[in-house]
Amino acid sequence: MKYRPRNDYVVLKLSNIDKTAAGVVIPKANAEGRVWTVVTCGPKVEDLKPGDVVTPMGEVGQDIALLPREMDLYILRQENILLVTELDDE
């Protein structure tokens, strides 16, 4: 399914990841290691693009909404994104 958020809303994908020394990705269940990635943005969103890794603020069900029929996609307003993480190329 394709989503097109309106105004200043952003769709994020939540991934629980961790990597071993060899680079093998292991899912993680706790809060550490959670990665929120921008999937798509509304037309009024500034300074974000698909693929950006971000840190959102808020609670699911209040400030952050789970998209229907999706297990890992969420929608929130741009103002609820606190930080964009720039990943180092290793």
N, C-alpha and C positions, 0 to 999 in steps of 0.2 A: 504494500500500500504506500502511496506517496502522499506526503503532507505538505501543505502550503500555509504556514502560520501568517496571521494578520498582524498589522501594525508593528509593535515592538516586542513581539513574542519570539522565543527561540525554542527549537526542538533539540533536546539533548539525548544522547545514548549513554547509558550507564554500563560500564564494564568493570568487573572485579578482576584485577589481574595482578600477578606477581611473576617475577622471572627468576629462574635459577642462574647460577654462574655460567652455565652453558647456553643461556638464552631461551630455555624452554619456558613457555608461558603456562602458569598454573592459576586457575580461578581462586579467588580469595573471598571468604564470606564476611569478614569483619570490615570495619570502616576504613582501615588503612588499606591503601592500594586501590581504592575506587577511582576510576577515571571517568570523567564526564566529557564527552566529545560532542561538539556542535554538529548536528546533522543538517539543519536548514534554518534560515532566519527570515523573519517578516521584513517587509520593505522599509520600515523605519528603524531597523537595527543598524547601529553604527559600530565600527571597529571590531566586528566579529565576522567570521566566515566559516563555512563547513570545514571540519577537520581540526578546528581550534580545540585545545584541551583547556577546560575551565573549572573553576571552583564556584559552585552556586551557594546561595544562602537561602535558608528556608526549610520548611517541613513539607514532606509529601502529603497532600491532602489540603494544605492551606495555601502556601506560596508556589508549590510545585505540583503539577497534576500529571498523573500517569495517563498516557494515551489509551483509549479504548482498544481492546484486543491486542495490546502490545505488552511484553514483559520487561522491556528494557528501554522504552522511549518515554520521555517526559517533556512537558512544555512549561515554560515560565517566562516572565517578563525579563527583558534585558537588564533592568535595574537590579534584579536579584542575582546577577553574576558579579562576584567580587573580584575575581582574578582570572587572567589568561596566562597559562603556563607555556613558556617557550622551551621546548625540548631541545637539549643539546644533541648534536649529531655525533654519535660515537662510532 
